[in-house]
Amino acid sequence: MKFPLNLAALLAASFLLTLPAHAQKAYEPQVGQAGKDVIWVPTPDEVVDRMLRMAQVTPNDYVVDLGAGDGKIAIAAAKKFGARSLGIEYNPEMAKHAQGNAEKAGVAGKARIIQGDIFATDFSQATVVTMYLLPGLNLKLRPTLLSMRPGTRVVSHSFTMDDWEADETSSMDGRRAYFWVVPANVNGGWTLETGGDKAELSFEQRYQKIEGTVGLGHSQGGLREARLRGFNISFAYVDNNGVRRDYTGRITGGRMEGGFRGDNGSEGRWSATKK
C-alpha cells in the first residue's frame, strides 16, 4: 500500500516512537557541529586535567562549566576531584547526552548538566568557572565574572580576557589554558587605622593590579609592593620615622583588616574602611 509523502513520514515517525529505547538511534554529537554562538570541539583530557589543577579544585568547590558540551569537565571535576559541578549547555540534545555521560560515569549525584543559556543562567555561587568559548564571548562574560565573589577562580581553554591579564598561563602540546582569580574592589580612598593612629590610603586599581599612596602628615608616601589576589591584599610603606611597615590583610566588602610588621621589630593589627 502506498501513502502520500507527508502521511508516510508521519507513520514512520510514529513507528520510531513505538520502538524500544535500545532500538532507537542514540544521539551522538559531532565535532564541529554548530551551537548557539560556537561550534562544538571537545577539550582534550590532559587540558581538562590541567585546567582543574590550575584552579586547585577540591571537594569543597562548586565548579560551573560554561558551554558544557558532552559534560567532560563537569564530570572530571566530580569524579577526579570530588567537587560538586554544573555544566550549562545550550543544545538540549547535547545537554541530555552529557547528563547521560555523567550517569554512566557514576557521578550523577555530584555532576549535573542542564540546558540553558550561559548569559541568562545564574552561576554566581560557583567557586570555580571553566570555559572553552570564543574571545568575544569571554569579553561579554567578563563583567559578570568580575562581579562574582572575590577569590572565585576562572579558567579558560585557548582564549584570553583581552586586557585582564591572566594570573597564570599553562601550555600543553600547543594548547593553552589561562587562569584568573576574581579580585576584590579596592579602588578609591580608605581610612587606615593602626594602633589608634589614622592615615588616608588611596588605591588605583586595574583588575588585580593595584598601586597607591598613604598620607604621611603633609606628604604622600608611595605604597611599595602593593598586591591584590582575590580578597587578600598586601602593601608596604616607609613612615616619617624611616620605618618600613608591611601590611597583609583580607578584604570584606568595604572593610579590610589584618596584621602589620615594622622593620624595627614593631607589629600589630590594622583595619581600613572605604570612604
N, C-alpha and C positions, 0 to 999 in steps of 0.2 A: 504494500500500500504506500502511496506517495502522499506527502503532506506539503502544503505551501511552506516556503522557506522559513517564514517567521514562526509558524506553528512547529516546524521540525526543530528549530533552535530551542523553542520553549520546552518541548518534550525532552530534548537532550539534556537541558539544564535540570529539569525535574528528575530525570533518571540519575544524574550525577549526585543530586542531593539525597537520593534514597540509598546510595552506596554506603557500605560501612566505612567508618573513618579511615581504616587502614587501606581501603581500596582507592580512596581519593588521593590525588597527587598533592604531596606536601609542598608548601611554599618554600622556595629556595631563592634567596637573594643573589643577585648577580653583581659582581664587581663592576663599578662604573654606572650602575643604574641611577636614574635621576631621582633626586629628592626634592624637598621644597626649595632649598637655596643652594644645595651642594649635590654632588654625586657621591655614591657610597664607595669608599675604599677602606677596607679594614686596616686597623693599626696592627703592625706585626707584634707578636707576643713579647719579643725582647724589649720593644719600645714601651708596651703596656707595663711591663715589669719595672722598667727604669722610671717611668712617669710616677708610678705609685711609690717607688722607693724615694724619689726626689721629694715627694710630699710627706715622706715618713709616716705613711698610713699605719694606724694601729686599730685594735678592736674598739677603741673609744671614738673613732671617727665616723662621720656620715659623709660618704662620697657621692657626689652627683656628677654624672657624665652627661654632657650636653651633646645631643646628636648621637644617641647610643648605638645605632646600627644594630649589629647582631648581639649586642649586650656584653661583649667580651671584657670591657674594662670594669663594668659594674660587677660582673661575675668574678673576675680576678680579685677585685677589692674585697669581696666577701669570702671567697674560697681560700685565697692565699694569705690575706692579711686580717681576716676576721671582722672586717668593718661592715656596718650597715651601708647599703648603697641603693641608689636610684638612678635608672637610666631614663632619659627623656628622648623619645623618638617620634618624629612627625608622622612617618608612614605607619598606618595601623597594622598592615600585614607584617611589616618588619618588627614592630613592637611585640606583636603576638608571637612571632618566631623567636625573638630574643627572650621573652619570658619562658618559652618552651625550653630554650637552651639553659636558662637558669634552673629550671626544674630538673633537667637531665643532669646538670652539674651538682645537684643536691643542695643548692643554696637558695631555694625559693623563699625560705624563711628570713633570709637576710638581704637578698638582692631582688629588686623589683624593677621591671621595665614597663613604663607606661607610654601610651600615645599622648603626645602633647606638643605644644609649640614652645620652644625654649625662651621666646620673648614674652610669653603670656603665662607661663607656669612659674609659681613661686618656689624658688630653691634657696631662699635666704637663710635657712637653717643649716645648710651644708657647712662642714668644716674643711672639705676639700672639693674643688671643682676641677673636672678634667674636660678636655675638648679636643676635637680634630676638625676645625672649621676653617673657612677661608678668612684672609686678613680683614676684609670688610665686615664680616660677621663678628670677628674678635673686637673690632673697634666699636661696633654697635652695642656689644655686650659690656664694653669696658666701664661705662658709668654705673651699670648695675653691680659689677664686680667690685668696684671701688667703694660702693656704698654698703658692702657687706661688713660683717663683724671683723674688726681689726684682728689680724692673725690668721684669717682664712687663707688657705694655700690654694694656688691656682696653677695648673699645669696644662700646657698646650703642645700638641704634636705638630711640628713643622712651621707653625706661623706665630708671629710675634704680636705685641700690642702697640706697635709703632713706637712712639717716644716714651712709653712707660717701659723702661729698660728692665730686662729680666734680672732676678737675683742670682740665677744660675742657668747655664746652658749646657746640656749634655748632648753628646754625639754618639750615634750607633750606626755603623755601616752606611754612612752618608745621610742618615736621618737625624733630625734634631728635636729635642724637647726643651721647652722653656718653662721656667718656674718663677713664680712671684709670691710674695706674702703681702696681703692687703694691709696697707699702712693706716694707722690712726691719723686723724686730722689734728695737727698741732699748729697750723698756720695762724699767725697773728700774735697778739700780746697776751702775756701771762704775768701774774704776780707771784714771785718766788718768795717763800718763807723758809729761812734756815736758822734754827735756834733762836727764834724771836726777831731776827733781822729780816727786813723785806727788801727786795730788789725787783726791778722790772726786766722781764725776759721778753724777747721778741724773736719769732721764728719766721723764716721764709721757706716754704715747702713746695717741692715739685715731686709728686708721688712719694717715694720712700726717701728721697734725698732732701736733707734739711741743712740750713745754716742759720746763724742768728747772732744776737748781741745781748749783753746784760748791762743794766745800768749800774755804774760804779761812781756814785756821787755826781760830779759834774762831767763825767766822761762815760763813754760807752765802750765796754770791752767786747772783743770778739769771742764767740764760742769756738772752742777747739774740738776737733774730732766728734762733731755732732752726728749722731747716728740714730736712725729710726728703723725698727724691724717689728712690724705688726703693732702690738701695744707696748713694746719695750723701747725705751729711749735712753740714750747716754750722751753726755756732753761734759766739757770742762771749761774752766776759765781761770785766769790769774787775777786775784783780788788786789786791792790797793796796798796790801802788805807784801805783795810779791809771792803770795802762797797760791799754788795751783790747787784747785778743788775739782775733783772728779765726781760727777753725779751719775747715778744709774737709777732708773725707776720704771714705773708702769703707769700707763695712761688708761683712765676710765672716764669716758665722756669728756667733760670739761674740767677734769682734775687729774693731776699726776702726782705721784709720791714715791719716795724711795730713800736711798741712803747716799751719803757723800763721804769722801775721804780727802783730806788735805795732805800735800807732800811734806807738811811739818808734823804729821802724826795725828792731827785732829780728825775727828769723824763724828757723824751724827745723822739725823733724819732730816728730810726736807719734803716740802709739798709745794704745789703751784696750782693756781686756779685761773681759768680762762677769763679774760676781761670781757 
